[in-house]
Amino acid sequence: MLELLSAATEQAAHSNPALFGLEAYQFVALAMLVLIGVMIWKKVPGLITGGLDARIAAIRASLDEAKALRAEAEALRAEYAAKIASAEKDAEAMLSGARAEADAILARAEVDGEQMIARRQRLAEDKIAAAERAAIAEVRASAASAATAAAGNLIAERHDSEADRKLADEVIASL
């Protein structure tokens, strides 16, 4: 009996179900055809294509925007490079101008210094000359004073009242 049962199980295991005379693989093929037909009827490929086209357009727009941004960034970079070069030229021009101005100020200071030294030397010479003149005038005044005093002493010693009368008479006569 065991053999009979195992033969029946074997036969059942090897038999495939069939419906309307179609085998299982034929049912799968028929189901796929129905699925594809429904997809075409509901316009799924058009939706997928439209979605992909929209995505492609969005990607193209992003790429165009990125190209425009890159071009703008390169233009800004070139502009700033030109500004930097201009600033460097301006800085160099200012530096050379400052050097020339400093040299001019130094030369003018040297000339002014020489002129000031010459003025001070003249002032010192003038002061010395004035001091010499004052000393000479003082010596002359002193000499005149001493001579006057000596003359007064001599006259006082040699003139008496009679000589004064005689002198007074001569002065009156000459008038």
C-alpha positions in Angstrom: 0.0 0.0 0.0 2.9 2.2 0.6 3.9 1.8 -2.9 0.6 2.8 -4.2 0.5 5.8 -2.0 4.0 6.9 -3.1 3.0 6.4 -6.8 -0.1 8.6 -6.3 2.0 11.3 -4.6 4.5 11.2 -7.3 1.9 11.6 -9.9 0.3 14.5 -8.0 3.6 16.3 -7.5 4.3 16.1 -11.2 1.1 17.3 -12.5 0.6 21.0 -13.1 -2.8 22.6 -12.6 -4.5 23.6 -15.8 -7.5 25.7 -16.4 -9.4 26.0 -19.7 -6.6 23.8 -21.1 -3.9 26.4 -20.4 -0.8 25.6 -18.5 0.7 27.8 -15.8 3.3 29.5 -18.0 0.5 30.4 -20.5 -1.5 32.0 -17.6 1.6 34.1 -16.7 2.0 35.2 -20.3 -1.7 36.1 -20.5 -1.5 38.1 -17.2 1.5 40.0 -18.5 -0.3 40.8 -21.8 -3.3 42.0 -19.8 -1.1 44.1 -17.5 0.7 45.7 -20.5 -2.6 46.4 -22.2 -4.0 48.1 -19.1 -0.8 50.2 -18.8 -1.1 51.3 -22.5 -4.8 51.9 -22.1 -4.2 54.1 -19.0 -1.3 55.9 -20.8 1.3 55.0 -18.3 4.2 55.1 -20.8 3.2 58.7 -21.7 3.1 59.6 -18.0 6.5 58.0 -17.4 7.9 59.8 -20.6 6.4 63.1 -19.5 7.8 62.8 -16.0 11.2 61.9 -17.5 11.0 64.8 -20.0 10.1 67.2 -17.1 13.0 65.9 -15.1 15.3 66.3 -18.1 14.1 69.9 -18.6 14.6 70.7 -14.9 18.2 69.2 -15.1 18.9 71.3 -18.3 17.6 74.4 -16.6 19.8 73.7 -13.6 22.8 73.2 -15.9 22.0 76.4 -17.8 21.7 78.3 -14.5 25.0 76.7 -13.3 26.7 77.8 -16.6 25.3 81.4 -16.2 26.5 81.5 -12.5 29.9 80.2 -13.6 30.2 82.8 -16.3 29.1 85.5 -13.8 31.6 84.2 -11.2 34.4 84.3 -13.8 33.4 87.8 -14.8 33.5 88.9 -11.1 36.8 87.2 -10.7 38.2 89.0 -13.7 36.8 92.3 -12.5 38.3 91.8 -9.0 41.6 90.8 -10.5 41.6 94.0 -12.6 40.7 96.0 -9.4 43.5 94.4 -7.5 45.9 95.2 -10.3 44.7 98.8 -10.4 45.0 99.0 -6.6 48.5 97.7 -6.8 49.4 100.3 -9.5 47.7 103.0 -7.4 49.6 101.9 -4.3 52.9 101.9 -6.3 52.1 105.3 -7.7 51.3 106.7 -4.3 54.5 105.2 -2.9 56.6 106.7 -5.6 54.8 110.0 -5.1 55.4 109.9 -1.4 59.1 109.1 -1.9 59.4 112.0 -4.4 57.6 114.3 -1.9 59.8 113.1 0.9 62.9 113.8 -1.2 61.6 117.3 -2.0 60.8 118.0 1.6 64.3 116.8 2.6 65.9 119.0 -0.1 63.8 122.0 1.0 64.7 121.3 4.7 68.4 121.2 3.7 68.1 124.5 1.9 66.1 126.0 4.7 68.6 124.7 7.2 71.5 126.3 5.3 69.6 129.6 5.0 68.8 129.5 8.8 72.4 128.9 9.6 73.4 131.8 7.3 70.8 134.1 9.0 71.9 133.1 12.5 75.6 133.6 11.5 74.7 137.1 10.2 72.7 137.8 13.4 75.7 136.6 15.5 78.0 138.8 13.4 75.6 141.7 13.7 75.4 141.2 17.5 79.2 141.0 17.7 79.6 144.2 15.6 77.0 146.0 17.7 78.8 144.9 20.9 82.1 146.1 19.4 80.5 149.5 18.5 79.0 149.7 21.9 82.4 148.8 23.5 84.1 151.4 21.3 81.5 154.0 22.1 81.8 153.2 25.8 85.6 153.4 25.6 85.4 156.7 23.7 82.8 158.0 26.3 85.1 156.9 29.0 88.1 158.5 27.3 86.2 161.7 26.7 85.0 161.7 30.3 88.5 161.1 31.6 89.9 163.8 29.2 87.2 166.2 30.3 88.0 165.5 34.0 91.7 165.8 33.3 91.2 169.0 31.4 89.0 170.4 34.1 91.7 169.6 36.7 94.4 171.2 34.6 92.3 174.3 34.0 91.4 174.5 37.7 95.1 174.3 38.6 96.4 176.8 36.0 93.6 179.3 35.8 92.9 181.5 38.6 90.5 184.4 38.9 92.6 186.8 37.0 92.9 184.4 34.1 89.1 184.0 34.2 88.6 187.7 33.9 91.0 188.0 31.0 89.2 185.1 29.2 85.8 186.6 29.9 87.0 190.0 28.5 88.3 188.3 25.3 85.0 186.4 24.8 83.0 189.6 25.3 85.2 191.5 22.9 84.9 188.9 20.2 81.1 189.2 20.4 
